[in-house]
Amino acid sequence: MRNLLGPVCGTARRNEAFDYEASPVPTGNYTVYVCASSNPLAPFIQPYTYTGTFTYNDVAASSNCPANFTPTLPAAPADAGPKIGYENFEAPGVLTPITQTSSGAFTVEYLGRSAFEPSIGVHWTTNVTAYQSDLESLFVTFGSNGLATWVNRRAPTSQFIDSDPILFTDRQTGRTFASELTLLSPDTVKISYTDDDGQTWIPDQTGGIASAVDHETLGGGVYRQDLAAVPPIVAPPHSPTYPNAVYYCSQDLETALCSRSDDGGLTYGPSIPMYVGTQCGGLHGHVKVAPDGTVYVPNRDCSGTQSAVVSEDNGVTWAIRPVNTCTYAAKPSLVGTGDDPAIAIDDSGRVYFAFSNFGTSAGVAVSSDKGKTWTNMYDVGAAYGVKNVAFPAAVGGSNGRAAVTFYGSTTPNGSATGDSNEGSFTGVWHLYVAHTFNGGSTWTTTDVTPTLPMQRSGLLRGGGADIVRNLADFFDVTIDKQGRVEVGYANGCAGGPCSQAAATAHGNAYSVTATIARQSSGRRLLASFDPATPTSKPGAPFVTAYRVGSVVHLAWNEADTGNASITNYKILRGTSSGKETNLATIKGTQMKYDDTKATDPTKTYYYRVVAINKVGQGSSAEVAAPYMGDACNGMVIHRNDPSHPESYGGAILTTAPIGPGATPVPTPTPPVLASAIPQLLIDYVSVAEPASAPGYFVFKMKVNTLSSIPANSRWRIAWDWWTPTTQMYYVGMKSNQAGAVSFEYGTLADAGVPAVLVLGETKIADLPQSPTGTHYDPDGTITMYVPKSGVGNPQRGDLLGAIGGKTITGDVPGVTDTLERSTTFIDHTFVKGNSDNSYPAATYRVTGNSTCGQP
């Protein structure tokens, strides 16, 4: 390339880009010359033939220049190829036996309903996906029928008390590592690994390795060796049976540390500082290893700029490399306390840095020299008008191919819309994935949840126990052995009541449901697996159901049209699982359907929605709609699963079962049991708004019996509802030392007990008792009338989220009788703390005391 007034200033071959060697690029006219010699300084030989497209990119490569921050980055140039399609898979709502919950109990919990900060990997030999969150290690198999099978094979080191669960799968070896960070007492990480998708696990060195307090990360890859470097870089001695290095990093409030394992994860070397607090903020993203062994850790704030922290000598020394193109620089998020950036590396070693720019745009930048300079800084959310961004993640594939994913909202922050970091926010959130196939020059972005949001209201960026922190701090993305992108995320708006609510609705489900978005059409991140044709059958719609009275409301996301218009949707219905028949055929532009003939309250109705385009019809997944009541007489928010231990005697295991094949679900003669108290065993909780009680909610809790009242006990129903001063409310019955009962409602807040979520009650008012109003019946039914004006005054269409029942006994009056810690049952199968861990999601949509049906 030659400036008409200057010398030849760059060379390129095939589809490579020209880099101008000076910065900034001077103004003027440019002419492309094709040299006949490989030496660009050789005399030019006529003719100067040129074929192809010459594009001038004014997003300059970075050098040592001041950071120029701007909230508005250039919109990513659009990729001209076909769109990328996705299908969403949610963990089934089944009870899974576990040896420990995060409350420390031996009981059961709903599979994948505590999916805080999930991480994901794929074993490229078996093609099984691993999904880690809380104390569960879930292994997922995608069948040829378009369905997914989920199973929990927990790592033995996933034990209470823990934080920041992390999983990493080495795509070269198939080894999966699961890590839990014991919080504060002491700071110790516990890691196990498996080579057979969780069938067997091997813990790391006895007692775990030393760690820091937060934001742990695991990664691995080849060792770097460069004998031509000065000084030479030589791969350290390592295991003859495991070829790759394994890196463990975490931060200690300010200093961040990394350790390396040279024996496949059995033992780890010393913790080496990557940086100190005067250089970078302590929090960092996930470690990644390049094909040549270079190690990268992204950081949200190093001297005011988001940066890549890089080691070129196998983790011995580290360098901080700001993400700055000289035209634009990566500004840390200003929303809340910000969120972590992410790094992807393609097979050529090209680095993609994904970040939340100012917290309001989805930034990405590219480096071809290990982060020393950066180019192509774009906003990959601009195509959808995204105005708020959280928790970016990234993955690389073949040369020039990568994907970036993030949570995004098209609602801006403002006086009318609220702060996206708080419950006042009026926007909704979707999951987006952006793909590049040419090294970041162009991008194509997919809205993976286009119709049904995956979060409502705010999304907290920062620590604390706020109800809008239900999705915590990050999620993850990977690829399978055919190059499909798989995003492991948590659905914060699970279930029909939340996902189908109007855009104007306040509130959220506050769920934390394990979900995988899996690429189902379009070009792959591994070029050799690109489809032969641009069109395909449509993907399976992700369907939610909301049954109120005799009507079942269906709505769905369709994130994969197969790059052809959906012509029709077929609605199938049955009263037996797997035996659905055609109910209706509707237009392909319609994304919801109401079945008004679900009139039998004794039956569960099952549905499938099938998409059809010109290529054919896609697969479908089944959704169930059991009868839950109506808003006049009561909507059952949560009914106890018949297979739950609470349903047959309330036996709670207080020690782990012993012996081969032992299960923590009690048998008629279980090992060690706590005494069962039928008065505390919850059958269901419900909410109603009868027209006869305008301005009131009617909450009910049904326990096994109340023929006698245990002393010093409480029966509580709590829910999330955000106001500027309050986030959680409760209503309930309480007994004193003599067994006499009273009723009250009030607010809940974190009681400040370190490392354990204990809630403190603050009573607002007593509820007067009446045989036709607030009272209890000997059959175990507790009925409570609560004024809406006293509990935040939610309006028609709004959502009460994370509604949960708790029963507590053994209160010490004046000491513990205002503290709430869920029982070992309720802790996971109803609601844990202020997030929803139940199935189905325990959400109630307000009707306004005017109708028995959906508002």
DOTIVO-362750 format. One record per residue (C-alpha): residue in one letter; x, y, z. Coordinates in steps of 0.25 Angstrom, whole numbers. Layout:
a X Y Z
...
! end
This chain:
m 0 0 0
r 6 14 -4
n 2 28 0
l 3 36 -13
l 12 45 -5
g 20 35 2
p 27 21 2
v 22 7 2
c 16 5 16
g 11 -9 17
t 10 -22 10
a -1 -33 10
r -4 -47 4
r -17 -53 0
n -28 -48 10
e -18 -42 20
a -20 -27 25
f -10 -16 22
d -4 -10 35
y 0 5 33
e 13 6 41
a 11 20 46
s 1 25 55
p -8 32 54
v -11 29 39
p -8 42 31
t -19 48 23
g -18 47 8
n -21 38 -4
y -16 23 -4
t -13 14 -16
v -12 -1 -15
y 0 -7 -23
v 2 -22 -24
c 17 -25 -25
a 23 -36 -34
s 34 -38 -24
s 33 -43 -10
n 42 -31 -6
p 32 -19 -5
l 44 -9 -7
a 48 -16 -21
p 45 -8 -33
f 30 -9 -38
i 27 -17 -50
q 16 -13 -59
p 4 -16 -59
y 0 -13 -45
t -12 -23 -45
y -21 -23 -33
t -33 -32 -31
g -42 -32 -19
t -47 -21 -9
f -39 -10 -3
t -45 -5 10
y -39 6 18
n -41 4 33
d -39 16 42
v -39 9 55
a -25 10 57
a -15 0 63
s -11 3 77
s 3 8 81
n 7 16 93
c -4 27 93
p -14 33 102
a -27 25 105
n -38 32 97
f -51 27 104
t -65 29 98
p -78 23 102
t -81 21 87
l -72 11 79
p -74 9 64
a -85 -1 61
a -78 -14 57
p -79 -16 41
a -89 -26 38
d -85 -40 33
a -91 -42 19
g -94 -57 22
p -106 -65 27
k -110 -63 42
i -106 -72 53
g -118 -80 60
y -119 -85 74
e -128 -94 82
n -129 -92 97
f -129 -104 107
e -134 -103 121
a -130 -113 132
p -142 -122 135
g -150 -119 148
v -147 -132 155
l -142 -135 169
t -128 -140 170
p -121 -147 182
i -109 -139 187
t -100 -141 199
q -99 -126 202
t -107 -114 199
s -101 -100 201
s -108 -100 215
g -99 -112 219
a -111 -122 219
f -112 -136 213
t -125 -136 205
v -130 -133 191
e -132 -121 182
y -137 -117 168
l -127 -120 157
g -120 -108 152
r -129 -98 160
s -117 -91 167
a -109 -88 155
f -101 -76 160
e -89 -72 152
p -89 -85 143
s -77 -90 135
i -78 -99 123
g -68 -109 115
v -69 -120 105
h -62 -133 105
w -58 -134 90
t -57 -149 90
t -70 -152 96
n -77 -139 92
v -83 -138 106
t -85 -124 112
a -81 -121 126
y -89 -110 133
q -84 -106 147
s -91 -97 157
d -93 -96 172
l -90 -111 177
e -95 -118 165
s -87 -123 153
l -97 -125 142
f -94 -134 130
v -102 -132 118
t -104 -140 105
f -111 -135 93
g -118 -146 85
s -121 -147 70
n -135 -145 74
g -132 -130 78
l -134 -133 92
a -124 -132 104
t -122 -142 115
w -117 -136 128
v -110 -143 140
n -103 -138 153
r -90 -144 156
r -85 -135 167
a -70 -134 169
p -66 -139 183
t -59 -126 186
s -72 -118 184
q -75 -116 199
f -82 -106 208
i -78 -95 210
d -74 -90 196
s -74 -79 186
d -70 -76 172
p -71 -90 166
i -63 -92 154
l -62 -103 143
f -52 -104 132
t -51 -115 121
d -38 -116 113
r -43 -119 99
q -30 -126 95
t -30 -136 106
g -44 -137 110
r -41 -135 125
t -51 -127 133
f -47 -119 146
a -58 -115 156
s -54 -105 167
e -60 -99 179
l -54 -87 187
t -56 -88 202
l -60 -74 206
l -51 -68 217
s -49 -79 227
p -39 -82 222
d -37 -77 207
t -35 -91 201
v -39 -96 188
k -44 -110 186
i -42 -116 172
s -45 -130 166
y -44 -135 152
t -51 -145 143
d -47 -152 130
d -60 -159 128
d -71 -148 130
g -73 -149 145
q -74 -164 146
t -61 -164 154
w -54 -152 161
i -40 -150 166
p -37 -139 176
d -25 -131 176
q -14 -130 186
t -18 -133 200
g -24 -121 207
g -25 -113 194
i -16 -102 189
a -14 -88 195
s -24 -78 189
a -29 -64 190
v -42 -59 194
d -50 -58 181
h -52 -59 166
e -45 -72 164
t -42 -77 150
l -37 -90 144
g -31 -92 130
g -21 -100 123
g -13 -103 110
v 0 -106 103
y 13 -101 109
r 20 -89 102
q 34 -92 97
d 42 -82 89
l 57 -85 88
a 59 -72 80
a 53 -63 90
v 63 -55 99
p 64 -61 109
p 60 -74 103
i 46 -80 108
v 47 -94 111
a 35 -103 115
p 37 -108 129
p 38 -122 132
h 24 -128 133
s 16 -141 134
p 19 -151 123
t 4 -155 124
y -2 -142 123
p 3 -132 112
n -3 -119 116
a -1 -108 127
v -13 -105 137
y -14 -91 142
y -22 -87 155
c -23 -72 158
s -31 -64 168
q -30 -50 174
d -28 -46 189
l -35 -33 189
e -24 -26 182
t -12 -35 178
a -16 -46 168
l -9 -59 168
c -7 -71 158
s -2 -85 161
r 2 -96 150
s 0 -111 151
d 10 -119 143
d 4 -133 146
g -10 -131 140
g -16 -124 153
l -12 -134 164
t -2 -123 170
y 0 -108 168
g 13 -100 169
p 14 -87 176
s 4 -75 175
i 11 -64 166
p 6 -50 166
m 0 -45 153
y -1 -31 158
v -3 -23 171
g -14 -13 175
t -6 -1 170
q -6 -7 156
c -20 -13 154
g -33 -15 162
g -33 -29 168
l -45 -35 161
h -42 -42 148
g -48 -51 137
h -45 -65 133
v -31 -70 129
k -29 -75 115
v -17 -81 108
a -13 -79 94
p -9 -90 84
d 5 -86 86
g 4 -86 101
t 3 -71 104
v -6 -69 116
y -16 -58 117
v -25 -53 128
p -34 -41 126
n -36 -30 136
r -47 -19 137
d -38 -8 141
c -23 -6 140
s -19 9 142
g -33 12 137
t -33 4 125
q -38 -11 123
s -26 -19 120
a -21 -33 117
v -11 -38 127
v -1 -47 119
s 9 -57 122
e 19 -62 111
d 27 -71 120
n 17 -81 125
g 12 -73 137
v 26 -69 142
t 25 -54 139
w 13 -45 135
a 11 -32 127
i -1 -23 127
r -6 -19 113
p -17 -8 112
v -27 -10 101
n -26 3 94
t -26 5 79
c -22 20 80
t -35 24 74
y -43 16 84
a -40 10 98
a -47 0 106
k -54 8 118
p -58 0 130
s -73 -1 133
l -78 11 141
v -91 3 144
g -90 -2 159
t -76 -7 161
g -74 -12 147
d -72 -26 142
d -61 -35 137
p -57 -35 122
a -54 -48 115
i -43 -53 105
a -44 -63 93
i -33 -68 85
d -34 -74 71
d -25 -85 65
s -16 -74 59
g -13 -68 73
r -22 -56 70
v -28 -50 83
y -42 -45 84
f -45 -36 96
a -60 -35 100
f -64 -24 110
s -75 -16 115
n -71 -2 110
f -76 8 121
g -86 -3 124
t -95 2 113
s -89 -4 100
a -84 -18 96
g -69 -15 92
v -59 -25 85
a -45 -22 81
v -35 -31 74
s -20 -33 75
s -10 -41 66
d 2 -38 75
k -2 -44 88
g -9 -31 93
k 3 -21 90
t -6 -14 80
w -21 -14 77
t -30 -12 65
n -45 -13 61
m -51 -8 74
y -66 -9 71
d -80 -10 78
v -86 -23 74
g -99 -20 81
a -102 -8 73
a -110 -15 62
y -120 -18 73
g -119 -4 79
v -114 -10 92
k -112 1 103
n -108 -7 115
v -98 -19 115
a -94 -29 126
f -84 -41 128
p -78 -43 114
a -72 -57 111
a -64 -61 99
v -58 -73 91
g -49 -75 79
g -49 -86 68
s -42 -87 55
n -33 -76 49
g -41 -63 49
r -54 -69 56
a -59 -65 70
a -72 -63 77
v -75 -53 88
t -87 -54 97
f -94 -44 107
y -106 -40 114
g -112 -28 108
s -124 -18 110
t -129 -9 99
t -134 0 110
p -125 12 114
n -122 17 128
g -130 29 131
s -140 36 140
a -152 30 134
t -146 16 132
g -137 15 145
d -123 10 147
s -120 -4 141
n -113 -8 154
e -125 -7 162
g -139 -12 164
s -145 1 159
f -140 -2 144
t -152 -4 135
g -145 -11 124
v -143 -26 121
w -131 -34 117
h -128 -43 106
l -116 -53 103
y -108 -49 91
v -97 -56 83
a -88 -49 73
h -79 -57 63
t -68 -53 54
f -62 -61 43
n -51 -52 38
g -43 -48 50
g -53 -37 55
s -54 -29 43
t -69 -32 42
w -79 -38 52
t -93 -44 52
t -101 -44 65
t -112 -53 69
d -123 -50 79
v -124 -64 86
t -136 -60 94
p -143 -51 84
t -158 -52 90
l -157 -56 104
p -147 -49 113
m -137 -56 122
q -137 -45 133
r -146 -34 136
s -143 -21 144
g -129 -19 149
l -116 -27 148
l -106 -24 159
r -92 -22 155
g -85 -23 168
g -86 -31 182
g -97 -31 192
a -110 -39 195
d -119 -30 186
i -130 -37 179
v -126 -33 166
r -113 -40 168
n -120 -54 165
l -110 -56 153
a -98 -52 161
d -85 -48 153
f -83 -56 141
f -87 -68 131
d -79 -76 121
v -77 -80 107
t -70 -92 99
i -71 -100 86
d -73 -114 84
k -64 -123 75
q -72 -119 62
g -70 -104 65
r -84 -102 71
v -85 -90 81
e -91 -94 94
v -94 -83 104
g -96 -87 119
y -105 -77 125
a -116 -75 136
n -130 -72 133
g -134 -61 143
c -149 -60 137
a -152 -75 137
g -166 -80 135
g -179 -74 128
p -183 -64 139
c -170 -56 137
s -166 -59 123
q -180 -56 117
a -183 -43 126
a -185 -30 119
a -173 -21 116
t -178 -11 126
a -179 -21 137
h -170 -18 149
g -163 -30 157
n -156 -43 153
a -156 -57 155
y -142 -56 161
s -140 -70 157
v -126 -76 155
t -129 -87 145
a -118 -95 138
t -120 -93 123
i -111 -96 110
a -112 -88 97
r -107 -97 87
q -104 -93 72
s -113 -101 63
s -111 -94 49
g -101 -86 42
r -86 -86 40
r -78 -92 52
l -66 -87 59
l -58 -99 53
a -58 -96 38
s -57 -111 34
f -71 -113 40
d -78 -102 32
p -92 -106 27
a -92 -109 12
t -105 -100 10
p -109 -87 16
t -123 -91 20
s -128 -103 29
k -140 -107 36
p -144 -98 48
g -139 -100 62
a -148 -104 73
p -156 -93 80
f -153 -91 94
v -167 -91 100
t -173 -87 113
a -187 -89 119
y -196 -82 129
r -209 -89 133
v -219 -80 140
g -233 -87 142
s -237 -94 129
v -227 -86 120
v -213 -90 117
h -205 -78 111
l -193 -83 102
a -182 -74 97
w -168 -77 91
n -155 -72 87
e -151 -76 73
a -136 -73 71
d -133 -81 59
t -142 -79 46
g -132 -88 38
n -129 -75 30
a -143 -77 24
s -156 -70 28
i -165 -78 38
t -177 -81 30
n -185 -88 41
y -185 -93 55
k -192 -106 59
i -198 -107 73
l -199 -121 79
r -206 -125 92
g -208 -137 100
t -212 -142 114
s -201 -152 114
s -186 -149 113
g -181 -152 99
k -195 -154 93
e -198 -140 88
t -207 -139 75
n -209 -127 66
l -218 -116 73
a -216 -104 64
t -207 -98 52
i -204 -84 53
k -196 -73 45
g -181 -73 46
t -182 -59 51
q -190 -63 63
m -181 -65 76
k -192 -69 85
y -205 -77 86
d -216 -78 97
d -223 -92 99
t -236 -89 105
k -241 -103 106
a -232 -108 117
t -244 -110 125
d -241 -123 133
p -234 -119 146
t -230 -133 149
k -221 -134 137
t -208 -129 133
y -208 -124 119
y -195 -126 111
y -191 -117 99
r -181 -117 87
v -179 -105 77
v -173 -109 64
a -167 -99 54
i -168 -101 39
n -161 -94 28
k -159 -97 13
v -148 -107 17
g -157 -115 26
q -161 -116 41
g -152 -115 53
s -151 -123 66
s -159 -119 78
a -158 -120 93
e -170 -124 102
v -175 -114 113
a -185 -118 124
a -197 -110 129
p -202 -116 142
y -215 -109 148
m -210 -98 158
g -224 -92 161
d -228 -78 158
a -226 -64 164
c -240 -63 171
n -239 -76 179
g -223 -77 179
m -212 -80 170
v -203 -91 175
i -189 -85 175
h -182 -97 179
r -187 -111 182
n -178 -121 189
d -173 -132 180
p -178 -146 183
s -165 -152 183
h -159 -142 193
p -155 -148 206
e -164 -137 213
s -176 -144 206
y -174 -157 213
g -171 -154 228
g -161 -142 227
a -149 -150 230
i -136 -142 228
l -123 -148 227
t -113 -142 236
t -101 -151 232
a -98 -156 219
p -102 -170 215
i -91 -181 215
g -89 -192 205
p -89 -195 190
g -100 -188 183
a -105 -181 195
t -115 -170 193
p -119 -158 202
v -134 -161 200
p -139 -168 212
t -143 -182 212
p -153 -188 222
t -141 -190 231
p -132 -178 228
p -118 -177 234
v -119 -165 243
l -131 -156 244
a -136 -143 250
s -149 -144 257
a -161 -141 248
i -171 -130 252
p -184 -131 243
q -188 -117 247
l -176 -112 240
l -176 -120 227
i -181 -111 216
d -191 -117 205
y -193 -104 197
v -193 -89 197
s -203 -81 189
v -207 -66 186
a -221 -61 183
e -228 -48 180
p -243 -50 182
a -252 -39 177
s -258 -40 191
a -246 -34 197
p -241 -22 189
g -228 -17 192
y -223 -30 198
f -215 -42 195
v -219 -55 202
f -207 -64 204
k -209 -79 209
m -199 -89 214
k -204 -103 215
v -196 -112 225
n -199 -127 229
t -207 -123 241
l -209 -113 252
s -217 -121 261
s -207 -116 272
i -198 -105 271
p -183 -106 274
a -178 -95 283
n -168 -85 279
s -170 -87 264
r -172 -79 252
w -179 -82 238
r -175 -72 228
i -177 -68 213
a -167 -58 207
w -166 -52 194
d -157 -42 186
w -163 -29 182
w -154 -17 180
t -157 -3 186
p -147 8 188
t -146 4 203
t -150 -11 203
q -147 -23 194
m -154 -35 202
y -167 -36 209
y -172 -47 218
v -186 -51 224
g -188 -62 235
m -192 -69 247
k -184 -70 260
s -186 -77 273
n -181 -73 287
q -176 -82 298
a -191 -86 301
g -194 -90 287
a -203 -78 285
v -203 -72 271
s -202 -58 265
f -201 -53 251
e -192 -42 245
y -186 -37 232
g -173 -29 230
t -160 -28 223
l -147 -36 221
a -133 -33 220
d -119 -39 221
a -116 -40 236
g -101 -39 233
v -96 -53 238
p -83 -55 230
a -83 -66 220
v -97 -71 223
l -110 -65 218
v -118 -62 230
l -130 -52 228
g -135 -43 239
e -150 -40 240
t -155 -26 243
k -170 -26 246
i -179 -15 240
a -192 -19 246
d -200 -30 253
l -212 -36 245
p -225 -37 252
q -231 -51 253
s -244 -55 248
p -251 -68 245
t -254 -63 231
g -241 -55 230
t -227 -58 235
h -227 -71 243
y -223 -85 243
d -230 -98 242
p -227 -112 249
d -225 -118 235
g -212 -110 234
t -218 -99 225
i -213 -85 229
t -220 -73 223
m -215 -59 223
y -220 -46 217
v -210 -35 215
p -212 -21 210
k -205 -18 197
s -203 -4 201
g -194 -10 213
v -185 -18 204
g -181 -9 193
n -194 -7 186
p -192 -16 173
q -201 -13 162
r -209 -21 152
g -199 -29 143
d -187 -28 153
l -179 -40 158
l -177 -45 172
g -165 -53 170
a -157 -64 178
i -170 -67 187
g -165 -78 197
g -170 -85 209
k -162 -86 222
t -165 -93 235
i -156 -91 247
t -157 -96 261
g -148 -96 274
d -149 -80 274
v -142 -73 286
p -152 -62 289
g -144 -48 288
v -132 -55 282
t -135 -63 270
d -150 -61 267
t -147 -51 257
l -136 -58 249
e -139 -67 237
r -131 -79 232
s -138 -88 223
t -140 -103 228
t -132 -113 221
f -144 -116 212
i -149 -103 208
d -135 -97 206
h -134 -103 192
t -148 -108 188
f -155 -95 191
v -147 -82 191
k -132 -80 196
g -130 -66 202
n -135 -56 192
s -134 -65 179
d -144 -75 174
n -138 -89 174
s -152 -96 172
y -159 -103 161
p -167 -98 154
a -162 -84 157
a -170 -78 169
t -176 -66 162
y -189 -59 164
r -195 -49 154
v -204 -39 160
t -218 -38 155
g -224 -27 162
n -236 -34 170
s -244 -32 157
t -242 -45 149
c -239 -60 152
g -231 -61 140
q -218 -55 134
p -217 -40 135
! end
